[in-house]
Amino acid sequence: KLSTLRRSTASILLHPCELEQRVDGALYIDNGIVLAGAHVISESVLSDAAIETGRAAAKLLKNHR
């Protein structure tokens, strides 16, 4: 079940999800893949979540090398 709420501007379309729908950003770290964005587990939502999880993803990749 995906959340039906959508927010958008002329250039950005956001699909927020429920807390229980979010995934661990390090789910695929063993394959060198880290997830970031509003769909990743974090304390923030929408664009703040994208920034927070993007920074966390960069740190995970740096430490995983």
N, C-alpha and C positions, 0 to 999 in steps of 0.2 A: 504494500500500500504506500504509494508516494503521496506526499502532501500536495494538495491541489493549489495551494496559495502560490502565486507567482508575482514577483515585483520586476519592473523593467524600466529602462530609460531608452532613449533612442539607440544607444549602442551596447547596452548591457542587459541581459536577461538572467535573472537569478531564480533558481529553483530550490528554495529552502526545504529542508527535510526535518522530520521529527527527530528528537534526540535518539530514540531507539533505532533509527534508520542509519545513523552515522557509523562510519567504519574507522578502524585503527589505521592511522597514516603509515605505520610501519608494517602493515600486513604482508607486503611483498619485498621487504628489505633484503632478504636473501638472494633475490634476483636483481638487486640494484635499483629497485623501483620504490619510490616513496610517494605517497598520495598527499595532496594538499587541497584545501578549498572548504567551502561551507558544508560539504558532506562528510568531512573528517571530524572525529571526536576532538572537541576543544571546549574551552570555557566561553568562547565568543560565538557570534552568529554572523552570517552573511559576509560582507566585505571584511569585517574585523577578523572573522574566522579564517578567511582566505589569507590574510596577512600573517596571522599567528601561526597557522599550519604551514605556510610557505617557509617561514623562518625555521620552524621545527624540522621540516623536511630537509632543508639545507644542512642543518646541524647533524641530522641522522646520517645523511649521505657522507658528510665529511668524516664523521667518526666511524663509519662502516668500512672505509677503504682499507 
